Amino acid sequence: MAVSLTKSVLWSCLLTWLLSGCSYWGTDEVQKLNGYSMGTSFTVSLVTKDSTARALDGEVRTVIEEVNRSMSTYLPSSDVSRFNEAGVDEWVTVSAMTVEVVTMALAVAEVSNGAFDPTVGPLVDLWGFGPKPSTDQVPDQAKIDEVRRNIGWQAIEVDETGKKLLKTEPRELDLSGIAKGYAVDQVAKLVENRGVDNYLVEIGGEMRFAGSKPDDQPWRVAIEAPDPEQRSVYKVLEVTEGAMATSGDYRNFFDQDGVRYSHTLDPATGYPINHKLVSVTLLGDRCALADAYATAFLVMGTESALELAESEGMAVYLIERDDTGDNVIVSDQFEALYASID
């Protein structure tokens, strides 16, 4: 999980602020809670009384921090860090939420045939897209092959009853592709339990929403244009119930010898993705799953992503880019939700 507030996150936060049409702590308007955790920013927009929002502020921060303390790779005492330091065939006791997230991550890995793999972290580090300083150089093939031997979700076992994790081969977990979405879900659960039915929760660009704004208008959320040179809104969606996550390859990359290498890595090859699909937006019921599947679909490419989305009944909005421009492809479920597509 990144430790700095990236320009992409700042842009996402700004979009959420502008499109929600809010005023901070405004009476009879959307009340906003803002902060920083999990290496990113968060914005929680609540249609409620000022006093209710103020009372929820601390609880919201506590929920997000609980997820971070369990799943951060930067905290030595986190569940993930302790698991990564443990030996092969050594059971590690973890929190219930870590068990839940790892179980979901392994399920997405299986359905996507490993396109989403929660053990890909060492490969990300090798390419310079992790916490270690980047050299912006393509790694040696022998080193890629060596690291790939320690990649593979199948070597992770979960004891849901005992709340324990085990590796049967040398493996490291990295839940950054699903943890923010899970934190969004946890905050949404909290505010619902506190009687708030109309809200928009956003952490690092991943979102969960319900109900509407005070004027009975739906929430408006933006899909960013997949343009590495500038930031703009590609499409605005009006939403009232569910979650949304977007993955793209146009922000974090490096160039070498005229070739662009994206931070989105294909575990099957050990190399960054190399196809026309540049942005995936997925709408669903749970932000954690939307987060993970958006990453998987970006790795898979348009044809395979659309095939899996159709078979699973998922609403996805795919943007391809080549020398001739952009091409938008949507699943049947997305088209059913948004009959008129620009």
C-alpha positions as a Markdown table, in Angstrom:
| # | Residue | x | y | z |
|---|---|---|---|---|
| 1 | Met | 0.0 | 0.0 | 0.0 |
| 2 | Ala | 1.5 | 3.4 | -1.0 |
| 3 | Val | 2.6 | 5.7 | 1.7 |
| 4 | Ser | 2.3 | 8.9 | -0.2 |
| 5 | Leu | -0.8 | 10.8 | -1.4 |
| 6 | Thr | -0.5 | 10.4 | -5.2 |
| 7 | Lys | -1.9 | 12.9 | -7.8 |
| 8 | Ser | -4.3 | 10.2 | -8.9 |
| 9 | Val | -5.7 | 10.0 | -5.3 |
| 10 | Leu | -6.0 | 13.8 | -5.1 |
| 11 | Trp | -7.8 | 13.9 | -8.4 |
| 12 | Ser | -10.2 | 11.2 | -7.2 |
| 13 | Cys | -10.9 | 13.0 | -4.0 |
| 14 | Leu | -11.5 | 16.3 | -5.9 |
| 15 | Leu | -13.9 | 14.5 | -8.3 |
| 16 | Thr | -15.8 | 13.0 | -5.4 |
| 17 | Trp | -16.1 | 16.4 | -3.7 |
| 18 | Leu | -17.3 | 18.2 | -6.9 |
| 19 | Leu | -19.7 | 15.6 | -8.1 |
| 20 | Ser | -21.4 | 15.0 | -4.7 |
| 21 | Gly | -22.3 | 18.7 | -4.5 |
| 22 | Cys | -21.6 | 19.0 | -0.8 |
| 23 | Ser | -20.7 | 21.7 | 1.7 |
| 24 | Tyr | -18.6 | 20.8 | 4.7 |
| 25 | Trp | -20.8 | 20.1 | 7.8 |
| 26 | Gly | -23.7 | 22.0 | 6.1 |
| 27 | Thr | -27.0 | 21.9 | 7.9 |
| 28 | Asp | -29.6 | 19.9 | 6.0 |
| 29 | Glu | -27.0 | 19.1 | 3.3 |
| 30 | Val | -24.4 | 16.4 | 2.8 |
| 31 | Gln | -22.0 | 16.2 | 5.8 |
| 32 | Lys | -18.4 | 15.3 | 4.8 |
| 33 | Leu | -15.8 | 13.4 | 6.8 |
| 34 | Asn | -12.3 | 13.5 | 5.3 |
| 35 | Gly | -9.0 | 12.0 | 6.2 |
| 36 | Tyr | -5.9 | 10.0 | 5.3 |
| 37 | Ser | -5.2 | 6.3 | 6.0 |
| 38 | Met | -4.0 | 3.2 | 4.2 |
| 39 | Gly | -1.6 | 5.4 | 2.3 |
| 40 | Thr | -4.4 | 7.4 | 0.6 |
| 41 | Ser | -7.2 | 9.8 | 1.2 |
| 42 | Phe | -10.8 | 9.1 | 2.1 |
| 43 | Thr | -14.1 | 11.0 | 1.9 |
| 44 | Val | -17.3 | 9.9 | 3.5 |
| 45 | Ser | -20.4 | 11.9 | 2.4 |
| 46 | Leu | -23.4 | 11.4 | 4.7 |
| 47 | Val | -27.0 | 12.8 | 4.4 |
| 48 | Thr | -27.6 | 13.3 | 8.1 |
| 49 | Lys | -27.6 | 15.8 | 10.9 |
| 50 | Asp | -24.4 | 17.6 | 11.7 |
| 51 | Ser | -24.3 | 16.1 | 15.2 |
| 52 | Thr | -24.6 | 12.5 | 13.8 |
| 53 | Ala | -21.8 | 13.1 | 11.3 |
| 54 | Arg | -19.6 | 14.5 | 14.1 |
| 55 | Ala | -20.3 | 11.5 | 16.3 |
| 56 | Leu | -19.5 | 9.1 | 13.4 |
| 57 | Asp | -16.2 | 10.8 | 12.5 |
| 58 | Gly | -14.1 | 8.9 | 15.1 |
| 59 | Glu | -15.8 | 5.6 | 14.4 |
| 60 | Val | -15.1 | 5.9 | 10.7 |
| 61 | Arg | -11.4 | 6.6 | 11.2 |
| 62 | Thr | -11.2 | 3.6 | 13.7 |
| 63 | Val | -12.8 | 1.2 | 11.2 |
| 64 | Ile | -10.4 | 2.2 | 8.4 |
| 65 | Glu | -7.4 | 2.0 | 10.7 |
| 66 | Glu | -8.4 | -1.4 | 11.9 |
| 67 | Val | -8.3 | -2.6 | 8.3 |
| 68 | Asn | -4.9 | -0.9 | 7.8 |
| 69 | Arg | -3.4 | -2.4 | 11.0 |
| 70 | Ser | -4.4 | -5.9 | 9.8 |
| 71 | Met | -3.4 | -5.7 | 6.1 |
| 72 | Ser | -0.7 | -3.1 | 5.7 |
| 73 | Thr | 2.7 | -4.4 | 4.4 |
| 74 | Tyr | 4.3 | -1.4 | 6.0 |
| 75 | Leu | 3.4 | -2.2 | 9.6 |
| 76 | Pro | 5.7 | -4.9 | 11.0 |
| 77 | Ser | 3.0 | -6.0 | 13.5 |
| 78 | Ser | 0.2 | -6.3 | 10.9 |
| 79 | Asp | -1.3 | -9.7 | 10.1 |
| 80 | Val | 0.1 | -9.6 | 6.6 |
| 81 | Ser | 3.6 | -8.7 | 7.7 |
| 82 | Arg | 3.6 | -11.5 | 10.3 |
| 83 | Phe | 2.4 | -14.0 | 7.8 |
| 84 | Asn | 5.1 | -12.9 | 5.3 |
| 85 | Glu | 7.8 | -13.4 | 8.0 |
| 86 | Ala | 6.5 | -16.8 | 9.0 |
| 87 | Gly | 8.0 | -20.0 | 7.7 |
| 88 | Val | 6.5 | -22.6 | 5.4 |
| 89 | Asp | 3.8 | -24.8 | 7.0 |
| 90 | Glu | 3.6 | -22.5 | 10.0 |
| 91 | Trp | 0.0 | -21.4 | 10.9 |
| 92 | Val | -0.4 | -17.7 | 11.7 |
| 93 | Thr | -3.3 | -16.5 | 13.7 |
| 94 | Val | -4.9 | -13.4 | 12.2 |
| 95 | Ser | -8.0 | -11.2 | 12.7 |
| 96 | Ala | -11.4 | -12.2 | 11.4 |
| 97 | Met | -11.3 | -9.5 | 8.8 |
| 98 | Thr | -8.0 | -10.7 | 7.4 |
| 99 | Val | -9.4 | -14.2 | 7.1 |
| 100 | Glu | -12.4 | -12.7 | 5.3 |
| 101 | Val | -10.3 | -10.7 | 2.8 |
| 102 | Val | -7.8 | -13.5 | 2.1 |
| 103 | Thr | -10.7 | -15.8 | 1.5 |
| 104 | Met | -12.2 | -13.4 | -1.0 |
| 105 | Ala | -8.9 | -12.8 | -2.7 |
| 106 | Leu | -8.3 | -16.5 | -3.2 |
| 107 | Ala | -11.8 | -16.9 | -4.6 |
| 108 | Val | -11.2 | -14.1 | -7.1 |
| 109 | Ala | -7.8 | -15.6 | -8.0 |
| 110 | Glu | -9.5 | -19.0 | -8.7 |
| 111 | Val | -12.3 | -17.5 | -10.8 |
| 112 | Ser | -9.9 | -15.3 | -12.8 |
| 113 | Asn | -7.4 | -18.2 | -13.2 |
| 114 | Gly | -4.7 | -16.2 | -11.4 |
| 115 | Ala | -5.1 | -12.9 | -13.2 |
| 116 | Phe | -5.7 | -11.5 | -9.7 |
| 117 | Asp | -3.1 | -13.0 | -7.4 |
| 118 | Pro | -2.6 | -11.8 | -3.8 |
| 119 | Thr | 0.9 | -13.3 | -3.8 |
| 120 | Val | 2.2 | -11.1 | -6.7 |
| 121 | Gly | 3.9 | -8.5 | -4.3 |
| 122 | Pro | 7.5 | -9.7 | -4.8 |
| 123 | Leu | 7.1 | -9.3 | -8.6 |
| 124 | Val | 5.7 | -5.8 | -8.1 |
| 125 | Asp | 8.7 | -5.0 | -6.0 |
| 126 | Leu | 11.1 | -6.4 | -8.6 |
| 127 | Trp | 9.7 | -4.1 | -11.3 |
| 128 | Gly | 10.1 | -1.1 | -9.0 |
| 129 | Phe | 6.4 | -0.5 | -8.5 |
| 130 | Gly | 6.4 | -1.4 | -4.8 |
| 131 | Pro | 7.7 | 0.4 | -1.7 |
| 132 | Lys | 11.4 | 0.0 | -2.7 |
| 133 | Pro | 13.0 | 2.8 | -4.7 |
| 134 | Ser | 12.5 | 2.2 | -8.5 |
| 135 | Thr | 15.4 | 2.1 | -11.0 |
| 136 | Asp | 12.9 | 2.4 | -13.9 |
| 137 | Gln | 14.7 | -0.5 | -15.6 |
| 138 | Val | 13.4 | -3.8 | -17.0 |
| 139 | Pro | 14.6 | -6.6 | -14.6 |
| 140 | Asp | 16.8 | -9.4 | -15.8 |
| 141 | Gln | 14.9 | -12.4 | -17.2 |
| 142 | Ala | 16.6 | -14.7 | -14.9 |
| 143 | Lys | 15.6 | -12.6 | -11.9 |
| 144 | Ile | 12.0 | -12.5 | -13.2 |
| 145 | Asp | 12.0 | -16.3 | -13.5 |
| 146 | Glu | 13.4 | -16.6 | -10.0 |
| 147 | Val | 10.8 | -14.4 | -8.4 |
| 148 | Arg | 7.9 | -16.0 | -10.3 |
| 149 | Arg | 8.8 | -19.4 | -8.6 |
| 150 | Asn | 7.6 | -17.8 | -5.4 |
| 151 | Ile | 4.3 | -16.5 | -6.8 |
| 152 | Gly | 1.1 | -18.5 | -6.7 |
| 153 | Trp | -2.1 | -18.2 | -4.7 |
| 154 | Gln | -2.6 | -22.0 | -4.6 |
| 155 | Ala | 0.0 | -22.2 | -1.9 |
| 156 | Ile | -2.1 | -20.2 | 0.6 |
| 157 | Glu | -4.4 | -22.0 | 3.0 |
| 158 | Val | -7.1 | -20.5 | 5.2 |
| 159 | Asp | -8.6 | -21.9 | 8.4 |
| 160 | Glu | -11.7 | -19.8 | 8.7 |
| 161 | Thr | -12.8 | -21.5 | 11.9 |
| 162 | Gly | -9.5 | -21.1 | 13.7 |
| 163 | Lys | -8.8 | -17.7 | 12.0 |
| 164 | Lys | -5.4 | -18.9 | 10.7 |
| 165 | Leu | -3.3 | -18.7 | 7.5 |
| 166 | Leu | -0.7 | -21.1 | 6.2 |
| 167 | Lys | 1.7 | -21.1 | 3.3 |
| 168 | Thr | 2.7 | -24.5 | 1.8 |
| 169 | Glu | 5.5 | -22.9 | -0.2 |
| 170 | Pro | 7.5 | -19.6 | 0.2 |
| 171 | Arg | 4.9 | -16.9 | -0.4 |
| 172 | Glu | 4.2 | -13.3 | 0.6 |
| 173 | Leu | 0.7 | -11.8 | 0.7 |
| 174 | Asp | -0.1 | -8.3 | -0.7 |
| 175 | Leu | -3.7 | -7.3 | -0.2 |
| 176 | Ser | -3.4 | -3.8 | -1.7 |
| 177 | Gly | -5.6 | -4.8 | -4.6 |
| 178 | Ile | -8.6 | -5.6 | -2.4 |
| 179 | Ala | -8.0 | -4.0 | 1.1 |
| 180 | Lys | -9.2 | -0.5 | 0.2 |
| 181 | Gly | -12.4 | -1.9 | -1.3 |
| 182 | Tyr | -12.9 | -3.9 | 1.9 |
| 183 | Ala | -12.4 | -0.8 | 4.1 |
| 184 | Val | -15.0 | 1.0 | 2.0 |
| 185 | Asp | -17.5 | -1.9 | 2.7 |
| 186 | Gln | -16.7 | -1.8 | 6.4 |
| 187 | Val | -17.4 | 2.0 | 6.6 |
| 188 | Ala | -20.6 | 1.5 | 4.7 |
| 189 | Lys | -21.7 | -1.2 | 7.1 |
| 190 | Leu | -20.9 | 1.1 | 10.0 |
| 191 | Val | -22.9 | 4.1 | 8.8 |
| 192 | Glu | -25.8 | 1.9 | 7.9 |
| 193 | Asn | -25.8 | 0.4 | 11.4 |
| 194 | Arg | -25.9 | 4.0 | 12.7 |
| 195 | Gly | -29.0 | 4.7 | 10.8 |
| 196 | Val | -27.6 | 6.6 | 7.8 |
| 197 | Asp | -29.3 | 5.3 | 4.6 |
| 198 | Asn | -28.0 | 7.9 | 2.2 |
| 199 | Tyr | -24.2 | 8.0 | 1.8 |
| 200 | Leu | -21.2 | 7.9 | -0.5 |
| 201 | Val | -17.9 | 6.3 | 0.8 |
| 202 | Glu | -14.7 | 6.8 | -1.1 |
| 203 | Ile | -11.2 | 5.5 | -0.2 |
| 204 | Gly | -8.5 | 6.0 | -2.8 |
| 205 | Gly | -11.0 | 6.1 | -5.6 |
| 206 | Glu | -12.9 | 3.0 | -4.6 |
| 207 | Met | -16.6 | 3.7 | -3.7 |
| 208 | Arg | -19.7 | 2.5 | -2.1 |
| 209 | Phe | -23.0 | 4.4 | -2.3 |
| 210 | Ala | -26.7 | 4.2 | -1.2 |
| 211 | Gly | -29.8 | 6.4 | -1.5 |
| 212 | Ser | -29.5 | 9.9 | -2.8 |
| 213 | Lys | -28.6 | 13.5 | -2.0 |
| 214 | Pro | -30.9 | 15.7 | 0.0 |
| 215 | Asp | -32.7 | 16.9 | -3.2 |
| 216 | Asp | -33.5 | 13.3 | -4.1 |
| 217 | Gln | -31.0 | 13.4 | -6.9 |
| 218 | Pro | -28.7 | 10.3 | -7.3 |
| 219 | Trp | -25.0 | 10.4 | -6.5 |
| 220 | Arg | -22.8 | 11.3 | -9.4 |
| 221 | Val | -19.5 | 9.5 | -9.7 |
| 222 | Ala | -16.9 | 9.9 | -12.4 |
| 223 | Ile | -14.8 | 7.5 | -14.6 |
| 224 | Glu | -11.5 | 9.3 | -15.3 |
| 225 | Ala | -10.2 | 9.5 | -18.8 |
| 226 | Pro | -7.3 | 7.1 | -19.4 |
| 227 | Asp | -4.9 | 9.8 | -20.4 |
| 228 | Pro | -1.4 | 9.9 | -18.9 |
| 229 | Glu | -0.9 | 13.5 | -20.0 |
| 230 | Gln | -3.8 | 15.2 | -18.4 |
| 231 | Arg | -6.7 | 14.6 | -16.0 |
| 232 | Ser | -10.3 | 14.8 | -17.1 |
| 233 | Val | -13.7 | 13.1 | -16.7 |
| 234 | Tyr | -14.4 | 10.5 | -19.3 |
| 235 | Lys | -17.9 | 9.6 | -18.1 |
| 236 | Val | -20.2 | 10.5 | -15.3 |
| 237 | Leu | -22.6 | 7.9 | -13.8 |
| 238 | Glu | -25.6 | 8.5 | -11.7 |
| 239 | Val | -25.8 | 5.8 | -9.0 |
| 240 | Thr | -28.0 | 5.0 | -6.0 |
| 241 | Glu | -27.0 | 1.6 | -4.7 |
| 242 | Gly | -23.9 | -0.5 | -4.8 |
| 243 | Ala | -20.1 | -0.1 | -5.3 |
| 244 | Met | -17.7 | 0.9 | -7.9 |
| 245 | Ala | -14.0 | 0.3 | -8.5 |
| 246 | Thr | -11.7 | 1.3 | -11.4 |
| 247 | Ser | -8.3 | 0.0 | -12.4 |
| 248 | Gly | -6.1 | 1.5 | -15.1 |
| 249 | Asp | -2.6 | 1.3 | -16.5 |
| 250 | Tyr | -2.1 | 5.0 | -17.5 |
| 251 | Arg | -0.8 | 6.6 | -14.3 |
| 252 | Asn | 2.0 | 4.4 | -12.9 |
| 253 | Phe | 4.6 | 3.3 | -15.5 |
| 254 | Phe | 8.1 | 3.9 | -16.8 |
| 255 | Asp | 9.5 | 4.1 | -20.3 |
| 256 | Gln | 12.6 | 2.3 | -21.5 |
| 257 | Asp | 13.9 | 2.4 | -25.1 |
| 258 | Gly | 10.6 | 3.7 | -26.3 |
| 259 | Val | 8.5 | 1.0 | -24.6 |
| 260 | Arg | 6.1 | 1.8 | -21.8 |
| 261 | Tyr | 6.0 | -0.6 | -18.9 |
| 262 | Ser | 2.8 | -0.4 | -16.7 |
| 263 | His | 2.6 | -1.2 | -13.0 |
| 264 | Thr | -0.1 | -3.7 | -13.8 |
| 265 | Leu | 1.7 | -7.0 | -13.9 |
| 266 | Asp | 0.5 | -10.3 | -15.4 |
| 267 | Pro | 1.5 | -13.1 | -12.9 |
| 268 | Ala | 1.4 | -15.6 | -15.8 |
| 269 | Thr | 4.2 | -13.9 | -17.6 |
| 270 | Gly | 6.0 | -11.9 | -15.0 |
| 271 | Tyr | 5.8 | -8.8 | -17.2 |
| 272 | Pro | 3.5 | -5.7 | -17.3 |
| 273 | Ile | 0.3 | -6.1 | -19.4 |
| 274 | Asn | 0.7 | -5.4 | -23.1 |
| 275 | His | -2.7 | -5.0 | -24.7 |
| 276 | Lys | -5.2 | -2.3 | -25.7 |
| 277 | Leu | -7.3 | -2.4 | -22.5 |
| 278 | Val | -6.3 | 0.6 | -20.4 |
| 279 | Ser | -9.2 | 1.1 | -18.0 |
| 280 | Val | -11.7 | -1.2 | -16.2 |
| 281 | Thr | -14.6 | 0.1 | -14.2 |
| 282 | Leu | -16.8 | -2.5 | -12.4 |
| 283 | Leu | -20.0 | -1.9 | -10.5 |
| 284 | Gly | -21.3 | -4.5 | -8.0 |
| 285 | Asp | -22.6 | -5.0 | -4.5 |
| 286 | Arg | -19.3 | -5.2 | -2.6 |
| 287 | Cys | -16.5 | -2.8 | -3.1 |
| 288 | Ala | -13.9 | -5.4 | -2.1 |
| 289 | Leu | -14.9 | -7.7 | -4.9 |
| 290 | Ala | -15.2 | -4.9 | -7.4 |
| 291 | Asp | -11.7 | -3.8 | -6.4 |
| 292 | Ala | -10.2 | -7.2 | -7.0 |
| 293 | Tyr | -12.1 | -8.1 | -10.2 |
| 294 | Ala | -11.3 | -4.7 | -11.8 |
| 295 | Thr | -7.6 | -5.6 | -11.4 |
| 296 | Ala | -8.1 | -9.1 | -12.7 |
| 297 | Phe | -10.0 | -7.8 | -15.8 |
| 298 | Leu | -7.3 | -5.3 | -16.6 |
| 299 | Val | -4.7 | -8.1 | -16.5 |
| 300 | Met | -6.9 | -10.4 | -18.6 |
| 301 | Gly | -7.5 | -8.0 | -21.5 |
| 302 | Thr | -10.8 | -7.1 | -23.2 |
| 303 | Glu | -12.0 | -10.4 | -24.7 |
| 304 | Ser | -11.3 | -12.5 | -21.6 |
| 305 | Ala | -12.5 | -9.9 | -19.2 |
| 306 | Leu | -15.8 | -9.4 | -21.1 |
| 307 | Glu | -16.3 | -13.2 | -21.3 |
| 308 | Leu | -15.9 | -13.6 | -17.6 |
| 309 | Ala | -18.0 | -10.5 | -16.8 |
| 310 | Glu | -20.8 | -11.9 | -18.9 |
| 311 | Ser | -20.6 | -15.4 | -17.4 |
| 312 | Glu | -20.7 | -13.9 | -13.8 |
| 313 | Gly | -23.3 | -11.3 | -14.6 |
| 314 | Met | -21.0 | -8.3 | -13.8 |
| 315 | Ala | -21.5 | -4.7 | -14.9 |
| 316 | Val | -18.2 | -3.6 | -16.4 |
| 317 | Tyr | -17.2 | -0.6 | -18.5 |
| 318 | Leu | -14.0 | -1.2 | -20.5 |
| 319 | Ile | -11.9 | 1.4 | -22.4 |
| 320 | Glu | -9.5 | 0.3 | -25.1 |
| 321 | Arg | -6.9 | 2.7 | -26.5 |
| 322 | Asp | -4.8 | 2.5 | -29.7 |
| 323 | Asp | -3.4 | 4.9 | -32.3 |
| 324 | Thr | -6.9 | 5.6 | -33.6 |
| 325 | Gly | -8.4 | 6.6 | -30.3 |
| 326 | Asp | -10.6 | 5.1 | -27.7 |
| 327 | Asn | -13.1 | 2.3 | -27.9 |
| 328 | Val | -15.7 | 1.6 | -25.1 |
| 329 | Ile | -17.0 | -2.0 | -24.5 |
| 330 | Val | -19.6 | -2.7 | -21.9 |
| 331 | Ser | -21.1 | -5.9 | -20.5 |
| 332 | Asp | -24.8 | -6.7 | -20.9 |
| 333 | Gln | -25.3 | -6.1 | -17.2 |
| 334 | Phe | -23.8 | -2.6 | -17.5 |
| 335 | Glu | -26.0 | -1.8 | -20.5 |
| 336 | Ala | -29.0 | -3.0 | -18.5 |
| 337 | Leu | -28.2 | -0.5 | -15.8 |
| 338 | Tyr | -27.3 | 2.4 | -18.1 |
| 339 | Ala | -29.4 | 1.9 | -21.3 |
| 340 | Ser | -28.1 | 5.1 | -22.9 |
| 341 | Ile | -24.3 | 4.9 | -23.2 |
| 342 | Asp | -22.3 | 7.8 | -24.6 |
